[in-house]
């Protein structure tokens, strides 16, 4: 039987990166002694008022069809929160509520690019970017970083061609934790205006940056900027699939039409829970920031003295890249051997691009006892490698 060429595009270049993670999840379900530091799912509970709002909505019968773009009250609140954070004046008409920021990027990809087009992404980049962009038929081209995970803006400028439709980035970055600064964004904004490009800003981790916000281009370039965000990290709501897209009203209208084809609206009780989350103010986000800062500092202290490992401090977020090149292993070899020997799953840095190929990514957003045990196993594993023994 034949399949559409789409099935090849959606596999992406980073599909295999999840194999060790899924093996670890399966081992945990079998009751084995494994530690999972390979996914960004913070060890925090969704705020109780959010959970209670969902329960109350369910009990009240909120189980019917809803508007494809999201309920007006929720979209209005998202617009208010977005405007307060970015300075971009928006209304509910600029917002489409979707099944997480991943769906928001998928929708943006289909609406902004197509066969023969190119989208430029700053490295390191989230592994699903390739498949999510290329599902439209466009190509994703990546821009290697310079020193300190800063973007190589000269390289970015040199790669823009008549086929280029958009520039995509995440700030704070996953996995490096780098935050784009005002000067870098000024250059990116100028390039977009000069070449008439869309700007796709993945700001899922923005609430974890200092003060709960990062520099951006939404206010300066409102008619060409698409902002993706969600409640997954800021409110410990990864499983709720509550995210959105904010962009120009024509794009929002197209995104709503696509949402009708895909989802026909997110569940009403999820939307009520999301509205409650946003009405809680900064407290949940401040909790998440403090939690990640504390765990990152704890993990960094524990890394000291481990043979062959160099931790690269993030500016924000819940991940740290570990340079493992001194162990004599590639990132992929390190991931597989570390899990086989010690039952700890981390992610291969190569899945995030060539710039991080010498690294592995660790999620430190978990309890300190788990981090301490993971550090103990990491120290033991590295001490037993041939490079250490030599």
Secondary structure as the mmCIF struct_conf table of DSSP 4:
data_model
#
loop_
_struct_conf.conf_type_id
_struct_conf.id
_struct_conf.beg_label_comp_id
_struct_conf.beg_label_asym_id
_struct_conf.beg_label_seq_id
_struct_conf.end_label_comp_id
_struct_conf.end_label_asym_id
_struct_conf.end_label_seq_id
TURN_TY1_P TURN_TY1_P1 UNK A 5 UNK A 5
HELX_RH_AL_P HELX_RH_AL_P1 UNK A 6 UNK A 9
TURN_TY1_P TURN_TY1_P2 UNK A 10 UNK A 11
BEND BEND1 UNK A 13 UNK A 14
HELX_RH_3T_P HELX_RH_3T_P1 UNK A 15 UNK A 18
HELX_RH_AL_P HELX_RH_AL_P2 UNK A 19 UNK A 29
TURN_TY1_P TURN_TY1_P3 UNK A 30 UNK A 31
STRN STRN1 UNK A 35 UNK A 36
BEND BEND2 UNK A 38 UNK A 39
BEND BEND3 UNK A 43 UNK A 43
HELX_LH_PP_P HELX_LH_PP_P1 UNK A 45 UNK A 47
HELX_RH_AL_P HELX_RH_AL_P3 UNK A 48 UNK A 59
TURN_TY1_P TURN_TY1_P4 UNK A 60 UNK A 61
BEND BEND4 UNK A 64 UNK A 64
TURN_TY1_P TURN_TY1_P5 UNK A 68 UNK A 69
HELX_RH_AL_P HELX_RH_AL_P4 UNK A 72 UNK A 86
HELX_RH_3T_P HELX_RH_3T_P2 UNK A 92 UNK A 94
STRN STRN2 UNK A 95 UNK A 98
BEND BEND5 UNK A 99 UNK A 99
HELX_RH_AL_P HELX_RH_AL_P5 UNK A 100 UNK A 112
TURN_TY1_P TURN_TY1_P6 UNK A 115 UNK A 116
STRN STRN3 UNK A 118 UNK A 122
BEND BEND6 UNK A 123 UNK A 124
TURN_TY1_P TURN_TY1_P7 UNK A 127 UNK A 128
HELX_RH_AL_P HELX_RH_AL_P6 UNK A 129 UNK A 134
TURN_TY1_P TURN_TY1_P8 UNK A 135 UNK A 137
STRN STRN4 UNK A 139 UNK A 143
STRN STRN5 UNK A 145 UNK A 145
HELX_RH_3T_P HELX_RH_3T_P3 UNK A 147 UNK A 149
STRN STRN6 UNK A 151 UNK A 151
HELX_RH_AL_P HELX_RH_AL_P7 UNK A 153 UNK A 158
TURN_TY1_P TURN_TY1_P9 UNK A 159 UNK A 159
TURN_TY1_P TURN_TY1_P10 UNK A 162 UNK A 163
STRN STRN7 UNK A 164 UNK A 170
BEND BEND7 UNK A 171 UNK A 172
TURN_TY1_P TURN_TY1_P11 UNK A 174 UNK A 176
HELX_RH_AL_P HELX_RH_AL_P8 UNK A 182 UNK A 195
TURN_TY1_P TURN_TY1_P12 UNK A 196 UNK A 196
STRN STRN8 UNK A 198 UNK A 202
TURN_TY1_P TURN_TY1_P13 UNK A 204 UNK A 205
HELX_RH_3T_P HELX_RH_3T_P4 UNK A 206 UNK A 208
BEND BEND8 UNK A 209 UNK A 209
HELX_RH_3T_P HELX_RH_3T_P5 UNK A 210 UNK A 212
BEND BEND9 UNK A 217 UNK A 217
TURN_TY1_P TURN_TY1_P14 UNK A 218 UNK A 220
BEND BEND10 UNK A 221 UNK A 221
TURN_TY1_P TURN_TY1_P15 UNK A 222 UNK A 224
STRN STRN9 UNK A 225 UNK A 230
BEND BEND11 UNK A 231 UNK A 231
TURN_TY1_P TURN_TY1_P16 UNK A 232 UNK A 236
HELX_RH_3T_P HELX_RH_3T_P6 UNK A 238 UNK A 240
STRN STRN10 UNK A 243 UNK A 246
HELX_RH_AL_P HELX_RH_AL_P9 UNK A 249 UNK A 262
TURN_TY1_P TURN_TY1_P17 UNK A 263 UNK A 263
BEND BEND12 UNK A 264 UNK A 265
HELX_RH_AL_P HELX_RH_AL_P10 UNK A 268 UNK A 279
TURN_TY1_P TURN_TY1_P18 UNK A 280 UNK A 282
HELX_RH_AL_P HELX_RH_AL_P11 UNK A 283 UNK A 303
TURN_TY1_P TURN_TY1_P19 UNK A 304 UNK A 305
TURN_TY1_P TURN_TY1_P20 UNK A 307 UNK A 308
STRN STRN11 UNK A 310 UNK A 312
BEND BEND13 UNK A 315 UNK A 318
STRN STRN12 UNK A 319 UNK A 323
HELX_RH_3T_P HELX_RH_3T_P7 UNK A 325 UNK A 327
TURN_TY1_P TURN_TY1_P21 UNK A 328 UNK A 328
HELX_RH_AL_P HELX_RH_AL_P12 UNK A 331 UNK A 342
STRN STRN13 UNK A 344 UNK A 345
STRN STRN14 UNK A 347 UNK A 348
HELX_RH_3T_P HELX_RH_3T_P8 UNK A 349 UNK A 352
HELX_RH_3T_P HELX_RH_3T_P9 UNK A 354 UNK A 356
TURN_TY1_P TURN_TY1_P22 UNK A 357 UNK A 358
STRN STRN15 UNK A 359 UNK A 363
BEND BEND14 UNK A 366 UNK A 366
HELX_RH_AL_P HELX_RH_AL_P13 UNK A 368 UNK A 383
TURN_TY1_P TURN_TY1_P23 UNK A 384 UNK A 384
BEND BEND15 UNK A 385 UNK A 385
HELX_RH_AL_P HELX_RH_AL_P14 UNK A 386 UNK A 389
#
